Amino acid sequence: MILELNPIPWALFLEKYPSGEIYPVKDVIEIDGPFFNIATPDIRHYCESESCNGEQTFRYSGLKQSVNIGKKGDYILKYTCQNCEVSETILKVHLQISSLFGTNKAMKY
């Protein structure tokens, strides 16, 4: 069930939206030459390390993951705290890619 009519920016979806529901999202795809990859923007997330103990910027630390227009897929996105460079957060997402520049659908699980 889609809860919102307006597409959510991809970074905001990764940061704030709960798991278990499908949301319309925008800016999911980044173009790298002939390849279409999942966009991996920096996100704000709570870091539990002693040196941080608060909200920090997390940077994507995994490999680029390609997507295909018209396909569904499950992806694991690994982010590392930019401040302490130790804490990691793993986001598991299901994407339904139907448009290169338009609205797509995403769900965290």
Buried (B, 14 or more C-beta within 10 A) or exposed (E): EEEEEEBBBBBBBBBEBEEEBBBBBBBBBBEEEEEBBBBBBBBBBEBEBEEBEEEBEBBBBBEEBEBEEEEEBEBEBBBBBBBBEEBBBEBEBBBBBEEEEEBBBBBBE
